[in-house]
């Protein structure tokens, strides 16, 4: 904690073609506006370095990006599985497990939401259009700060309690998704086609995953600002 402001580790994005780490400003600005200090660690599998960030950060965002490797849930990649990064999977999984063990605040977004489920024993659709066809627009075209479809917020779940509403318009840009829900999680939001769009760990203070992208819509959506704000408040109370 730095002068009352929690430090939130934002997992790095990777562009292998350009041999670079990078970050969408919405992750950082969205957290700054909620009173946090965002910090992007380097992409690494070094356990000592990752332990440093686990001790130094008050919470974490698991960001979007490459497909989660099916190896995490005991499957082989299908021909429609996209680009993967073993190092990202390794780093994000290590941070997730360490943060859950320490009961630190974690928010998974898109890929991060999917990785949470895979790491704790769930499975994923490797390619929604071919494995679970739907009329719901799960992979919208830009701009990404508008509504692609609605999700239902499940009564009794923390997202319903936070936002105080039954449904929520969300953006959407993904072709993978939660298939079988991992045992430690419960669903807290579902799309109209039944796809799980939000998950949480009931026995932890704040371990949430959302399939949509608050980093694109936080300026236009009070609800997505509130989601980022809930992460920051939970990080303050660690």
C-alpha positions, 0 to 999 in steps of 0.5 A: 500500500502506497499512501493509502493507494493499493498497488495492482499488478496488471499482467503484461500483454505480449506481441511475439511478432514484434518481440515486445510487451505492451499494455492497453491504456484502459487497464491502467487509466481505469485503475488510476481513476479508481485510486489505485497504482497500476504496475505492469510486471515483466513477462517471466517464469522466474519464481523468485521474481513472481514471489516479489510481486505477490508480496508487493502488490495488493491485487492483480488483473489477469488481462486478455490476449492469447488463447489459454493452452488446452494443456492446462485442462488436459486437452490437445489444441484443436485446429481452431485454437488460436495463438498461445503463449506458454510463458503467459500461461505459466506466469498468470497461473503462478500469480493466480495461485499465489494470490488466491493462497494469500487471499489477495484481490484478483480480477480476470478479464476475458483470457484471464477469466478463462485461465482462472477456470482452467487453472482450478480444474474447469475446461474451455470451449476452444472455439465457440463458433464451431463448438457452441454456435449461437446467435449472440454476438460474442466477437464484436467488431470495434469500437469496443465501448458499446454493447454487444449483448446482455448478460444476466446477473445471478441473484445472490452473487456479488456482482448482482449485489454490487450493481443492484440490477438484474442484467447488464449490457456488455461488450464482447470479443472472444472465441473461447469461453468457460465450458465446464465450471471449475469446482472452486467457482460459482457463476455470477453472470450468464449470457442469454445463450447460457454461456457463463460470463462471470465467475467468483470464488465464494471462499475468497474476498475477491476473486472474480472473472468477467468475460467482457472488457471493462478496460474498453468500456469503463469510461462509458459504463458506470457499472464497469467503473464499479467493477474496477472500483470493487477490485481496488476496494478489496485490494485496500482491505487485504 
